[in-house]
Amino acid sequence: MENLLLVLVIFLLLTLICVIGALVWTGHRFLKLKEQQSPPKKQPKEPMVMPAVSKPEGDVLKAIRTQLKSSVYCVDHEDMLAYGQCAISGDSYCEHCLTKQKDIKVAKKYLDLYLDSEWVEVSMIANAKISQDAVDRLVKVKRCLWEDESLPMIVQGHYKINVQSDEIEAYTVIIARKEDCDYIQSELSFMA
């Protein structure tokens, strides 16, 4: 009787192994058929590589900002940290004192001056062509015009994409009121 029981267990194990084998074979065939019926897999795209951007020889705007009267604290609120510099005066102001008009930060006390005036572009110079001496003189002229003669001048960065050489070119743009344009151009004659 024990032999019969042993034979029966072995027979059931062999049957179980055959059933599992048949299920695996059927599943494999099913997956092969499904793979043949489905559309071909797309090849993974190569990651898009951005072209290297050539950095201008000198960061003109950074040099101008550091040479202007920049402070960690607001000029009007000595206990408040500065949020940015006014494009007209060059002084540092907190976020309560600064406002942004057409991507230009202006102190609220000079907002009327900015909004009531017609502003024109005086000059646009490629940053690669500006020497450090020219930057120093530009800062000095801007400071003197504002402090001595109350003539505002805005220095702003602009970028252009050169499609032919696939580069981003940095420019410094000088903006002034229409009535001051000729005078400021004569003061900036060294930039030509």
Protein Blocks (a to p, Z undefined) as FASTA:
>chain_A
ZZmmmmmmmmmmmmmmmmmmmmmmmmmmmmmmmmmmpccddddddddddddddddfbafk
lmmmmmmccdfbdfklmmbccfbdcfklopacdfklpcceehiacdfklmmmmmmpccdd
fbdcdfklpcfklmmmmmmmmmmmmmmnopacdddddddddfklopacddddddddfklm
mmmmmmmmmmZZ
